[in-house]
Amino acid sequence: MNETKAEDKPMHVVVRALGVLSALSDRREGVTLQQLHRELDIPLGSIHRLLRTLESEHFVTRSPSTKRYSLGAAALALGYHETFDSYLVAPPQPVLDIARASGETVFLTRMVDSRVVCIALVESTHPLRLFVRMGQEMPLHAAASARVVLAHKDPVLVEALLTSNPREAFTRGTMREVNQLIDHLARVRRYGFDVCSSELDDDVWAVAAPVYDAAGHVECSVALAAAAGRVESPEIRAEYTERVLRAGEKLSRAYGYAGPIVIPQRAELVDLYSQAVDGHPFEPAIRAKQEQ
């Protein structure tokens, strides 16, 4: 009888590590230590040490609020492909709900490496619509769906990305100057959403909100885009902004985020849009605070 050589046997710790990563691969809401212990039948001490090692190498991340584990940046990067096919998903229910209620184009984006791409999409039911395709890369400086992700990244990384990437003037309203963009991202963090008004396409208005993962990081955003003529009134823009923010909140909770998410009241949003300058709702509010 041939005996299996020791070197031909799979390393036990590697098999366990792969089991953990597999268990986390389709659990966006995260998994607790006890759940992994029960599902994988790994002793608590062993799985705790294994998770600590995976976390230190960024293959696993742990939410400071829910204490749940989910896949980290290093594990997600293993699936990176130039066409982004592995990241494309069916539109989640909150995206479908906004699209159904508004009839406008609604999509989900994700940051992959140093790019922000569309990973889920529901197209508008109107004949005149914004052209967005699955897998499309969104310009970091000109798309609300990309800027709302950038707004939650490390400032050093943001400056490096903005200075190293071409900042094409898509329209007369495209923001291109790095310091102006960095100031704008600070306002996006303050208000919790971003607006793109005839910056990427003429006469197109879009609003985007962040989606938090279990660890409180922002890798995704949810966005609605429409022909500007269909959303001229402050009331409609406020309604769509609130819907997008609510969708971002629902997706964040589904991914295991338990931290605070502040959503402005509808009246506050109407007021912001009523005072908007060139379609941007933040500028008048900033001026008013400076004058107080």
C-alpha positions as CSV (number, residue, x, y, z in Angstrom):
1,M,0.0,0.0,0.0
2,N,1.3,3.4,-1.0
3,E,1.4,5.8,1.9
4,T,0.7,9.5,1.3
5,K,3.9,11.5,1.8
6,A,3.7,14.2,4.4
7,E,4.6,16.9,1.9
8,D,1.7,15.8,-0.3
9,K,-0.9,16.4,2.5
10,P,-2.6,19.8,2.5
11,M,-1.4,22.1,5.3
12,H,-4.1,22.2,7.9
13,V,-3.9,25.9,8.7
14,V,-4.1,26.8,5.0
15,V,-7.2,24.6,4.5
16,R,-8.8,26.3,7.5
17,A,-7.9,29.8,6.2
18,L,-9.4,29.0,2.8
19,G,-12.5,27.7,4.6
20,V,-12.9,31.0,6.5
21,L,-12.5,33.1,3.3
22,S,-15.1,30.9,1.5
23,A,-17.5,31.3,4.4
24,L,-17.2,35.1,4.2
25,S,-17.3,35.3,0.4
26,D,-21.1,35.5,0.1
27,R,-21.9,37.0,3.5
28,R,-21.9,40.8,3.0
29,E,-23.5,41.4,6.3
30,G,-20.5,39.8,8.0
31,V,-20.1,36.8,10.3
32,T,-19.4,36.5,14.0
33,L,-16.6,34.5,15.5
34,Q,-19.1,32.1,17.1
35,Q,-20.8,31.6,13.7
36,L,-17.6,30.7,12.0
37,H,-16.7,28.4,15.0
38,R,-19.9,26.5,14.6
39,E,-20.1,26.4,10.8
40,L,-16.4,25.4,10.2
41,D,-16.0,23.3,13.4
42,I,-12.7,25.0,14.2
43,P,-11.8,25.4,17.9
44,L,-12.4,29.0,19.2
45,G,-8.8,29.6,20.1
46,S,-7.6,28.4,16.7
47,I,-10.1,30.4,14.7
48,H,-9.4,33.5,16.7
49,R,-5.7,33.3,16.0
50,L,-6.5,32.6,12.3
51,L,-8.8,35.6,12.0
52,R,-6.2,37.9,13.7
53,T,-3.6,36.8,11.1
54,L,-6.0,37.2,8.2
55,E,-7.0,40.6,9.5
56,S,-3.4,41.8,9.9
57,E,-2.8,40.9,6.2
58,H,-6.0,42.7,5.2
59,F,-7.7,39.5,3.9
60,V,-10.4,39.9,6.6
61,T,-11.8,43.0,8.2
62,R,-13.8,43.3,11.5
63,S,-16.5,45.8,12.2
64,P,-15.7,47.8,15.4
65,S,-19.4,48.2,16.1
66,T,-21.0,44.8,15.2
67,K,-17.8,42.7,15.7
68,R,-18.6,40.8,12.5
69,Y,-16.0,39.7,10.1
70,S,-16.1,40.2,6.4
71,L,-13.7,40.0,3.4
72,G,-10.9,42.6,3.5
73,A,-9.3,44.6,0.7
74,A,-6.6,42.0,0.0
75,A,-9.2,39.2,-0.5
76,L,-11.3,41.4,-2.8
77,A,-8.3,42.4,-4.8
78,L,-7.7,38.7,-5.8
79,G,-10.8,38.9,-8.0
80,Y,-9.8,42.1,-9.8
81,H,-9.9,41.9,-13.5
82,E,-9.6,44.6,-16.1
83,T,-13.2,44.1,-17.3
84,F,-14.6,44.1,-13.8
85,D,-16.9,41.2,-14.7
86,S,-16.4,39.5,-11.3
87,Y,-17.8,42.6,-9.6
88,L,-21.0,43.0,-11.6
89,V,-24.1,42.1,-9.6
90,A,-27.9,42.0,-10.0
91,P,-29.5,45.3,-8.8
92,P,-30.2,44.9,-5.1
93,Q,-33.8,45.7,-3.9
94,P,-33.2,49.3,-2.7
95,V,-31.9,50.1,-6.2
96,L,-34.9,48.5,-7.8
97,D,-37.2,50.4,-5.5
98,I,-35.8,53.8,-6.4
99,A,-35.9,53.0,-10.1
100,R,-39.5,51.9,-9.9
101,A,-40.6,54.9,-7.9
102,S,-38.7,57.5,-10.0
103,G,-38.5,55.9,-13.5
104,E,-35.0,57.3,-13.7
105,T,-31.6,55.6,-14.1
106,V,-30.3,54.2,-10.8
107,F,-27.0,52.4,-10.4
108,L,-24.6,51.1,-7.9
109,T,-20.8,51.7,-8.1
110,R,-17.8,50.2,-6.4
111,M,-14.2,51.2,-6.0
112,V,-12.0,48.6,-7.6
113,D,-8.3,49.3,-7.2
114,S,-8.1,53.0,-8.0
115,R,-11.2,53.2,-10.2
116,V,-14.9,53.6,-9.5
117,V,-17.1,51.4,-11.8
118,C,-20.8,50.7,-12.3
119,I,-21.5,47.3,-10.9
120,A,-25.4,47.2,-11.0
121,L,-27.8,49.2,-13.1
122,V,-31.5,49.8,-13.7
123,E,-32.1,52.0,-16.8
124,S,-34.6,54.8,-17.0
125,T,-38.0,54.1,-18.5
126,H,-37.9,57.5,-20.3
127,P,-36.9,57.9,-23.9
128,L,-34.4,60.6,-23.0
129,R,-32.0,58.9,-20.5
130,L,-28.4,59.1,-19.2
131,F,-26.2,56.5,-20.9
132,V,-24.6,54.3,-18.2
133,R,-23.4,50.8,-18.9
134,M,-22.4,47.9,-16.6
135,G,-18.7,48.0,-15.9
136,Q,-18.4,51.6,-17.0
137,E,-15.6,53.6,-15.2
138,M,-16.8,56.8,-13.6
139,P,-14.5,59.8,-13.7
140,L,-13.2,60.5,-10.2
141,H,-13.4,64.3,-10.6
142,A,-16.7,64.7,-12.4
143,A,-19.2,62.0,-11.3
144,A,-21.1,62.3,-8.1
145,S,-21.1,58.5,-7.8
146,A,-17.3,58.5,-7.7
147,R,-16.8,61.6,-5.6
148,V,-19.0,60.3,-2.8
149,V,-16.7,57.3,-2.5
150,L,-13.5,59.5,-2.7
151,A,-14.9,61.7,0.0
152,H,-14.5,58.9,2.5
153,K,-10.9,57.9,1.5
154,D,-7.6,58.9,3.1
155,P,-6.8,62.5,2.0
156,V,-3.3,61.5,0.9
157,L,-4.8,58.8,-1.4
158,V,-7.4,61.2,-2.7
159,E,-4.9,63.9,-3.6
160,A,-2.7,61.3,-5.3
161,L,-5.6,60.0,-7.4
162,L,-6.8,63.4,-8.4
163,T,-3.4,64.6,-9.4
164,S,-2.4,61.5,-11.3
165,N,-5.6,61.0,-13.2
166,P,-6.6,63.1,-16.2
167,R,-9.3,65.6,-15.2
168,E,-11.1,66.1,-18.5
169,A,-13.4,69.0,-19.0
170,F,-16.6,67.1,-20.0
171,T,-18.7,70.3,-19.9
172,R,-18.2,74.0,-19.0
173,G,-19.2,73.1,-15.4
174,T,-16.7,70.3,-14.8
175,M,-14.6,70.8,-11.7
176,R,-11.0,70.2,-12.6
177,E,-8.8,72.1,-10.1
178,V,-7.5,69.7,-7.4
179,N,-8.0,72.1,-4.4
180,Q,-11.5,72.9,-5.5
181,L,-12.3,69.2,-5.7
182,I,-10.8,68.5,-2.2
183,D,-12.9,71.4,-0.8
184,H,-16.0,69.9,-2.5
185,L,-15.3,66.4,-1.0
186,A,-15.2,68.0,2.5
187,R,-18.7,69.3,1.8
188,V,-19.8,65.9,0.6
189,R,-18.7,64.4,3.9
190,R,-20.5,67.1,5.8
191,Y,-23.9,66.7,4.0
192,G,-23.7,63.0,3.4
193,F,-24.4,63.0,-0.4
194,D,-23.1,64.5,-3.6
195,V,-24.7,66.2,-6.6
196,C,-23.5,66.4,-10.2
197,S,-25.2,69.1,-12.2
198,S,-24.2,69.3,-15.9
199,E,-20.6,68.4,-15.0
200,L,-20.3,65.1,-16.7
201,D,-23.0,65.5,-19.3
202,D,-24.8,68.7,-20.2
203,D,-28.4,69.0,-18.9
204,V,-28.0,65.9,-16.7
205,W,-28.5,66.0,-12.9
206,A,-27.4,63.2,-10.6
207,V,-27.3,62.6,-6.8
208,A,-25.3,59.9,-5.0
209,A,-25.0,58.6,-1.5
210,P,-22.3,56.4,0.2
211,V,-22.8,52.8,1.1
212,Y,-20.8,51.7,4.2
213,D,-19.5,48.2,4.8
214,A,-19.4,46.4,8.2
215,A,-16.2,48.1,9.1
216,G,-17.5,51.6,8.3
217,H,-15.5,51.9,5.1
218,V,-17.1,53.3,1.9
219,E,-16.3,51.3,-1.2
220,C,-19.7,51.7,-2.9
221,S,-22.2,54.3,-3.7
222,V,-25.8,54.4,-5.0
223,A,-26.8,57.0,-7.5
224,L,-29.8,58.4,-9.5
225,A,-29.3,60.3,-12.7
226,A,-31.9,62.1,-14.8
227,A,-32.4,64.7,-17.5
228,A,-32.2,68.0,-15.7
229,G,-35.5,69.2,-17.2
230,R,-37.4,66.4,-15.4
231,V,-36.0,67.3,-12.0
232,E,-36.0,71.1,-12.1
233,S,-38.0,71.8,-9.0
234,P,-36.3,71.8,-5.5
235,E,-39.1,69.5,-4.3
236,I,-38.3,66.7,-6.8
237,R,-34.6,67.0,-6.2
238,A,-35.2,66.8,-2.5
239,E,-37.4,63.8,-2.9
240,Y,-34.9,61.9,-5.1
241,T,-32.0,62.8,-2.7
242,E,-33.9,61.5,0.2
243,R,-34.7,58.3,-1.7
244,V,-31.1,57.8,-2.6
245,L,-30.0,58.4,1.0
246,R,-32.5,55.9,2.3
247,A,-31.3,53.3,-0.2
248,G,-27.7,54.0,0.9
249,E,-28.8,53.4,4.5
250,K,-30.6,50.2,3.7
251,L,-27.6,48.8,1.7
252,S,-25.2,49.8,4.5
253,R,-27.3,48.0,7.1
254,A,-27.5,44.9,4.8
255,Y,-23.7,44.9,4.6
256,G,-23.4,44.9,8.4
257,Y,-22.8,48.6,9.2
258,A,-24.3,49.6,12.6
259,G,-23.0,53.1,12.9
260,P,-24.9,56.4,12.6
261,I,-26.3,57.6,9.3
262,V,-27.7,61.1,9.3
263,I,-30.4,61.8,6.7
264,P,-31.6,65.5,6.4
265,Q,-35.3,66.2,6.7
266,R,-37.1,66.7,3.4
267,A,-37.8,70.4,4.3
268,E,-34.1,70.9,4.8
269,L,-33.3,69.4,1.5
270,V,-35.9,71.5,-0.3
271,D,-34.3,74.6,1.3
272,L,-30.9,73.6,0.1
273,Y,-32.0,73.1,-3.4
274,S,-34.1,76.3,-3.4
275,Q,-30.9,78.2,-2.7
276,A,-28.6,76.2,-5.0
277,V,-26.0,78.0,-7.1
278,D,-25.5,76.4,-10.6
279,G,-27.3,73.3,-9.3
280,H,-25.0,72.8,-6.3
281,P,-26.9,72.8,-3.0
282,F,-23.9,73.1,-0.7
283,E,-22.5,76.5,-1.7
284,P,-25.2,78.8,-0.3
285,A,-25.2,76.9,3.0
286,I,-21.4,77.2,3.3
287,R,-21.7,81.0,2.7
288,A,-24.5,81.4,5.3
289,K,-22.4,79.6,7.9
290,Q,-19.4,81.8,7.1
291,E,-21.5,84.9,7.5
292,Q,-22.9,83.9,10.9
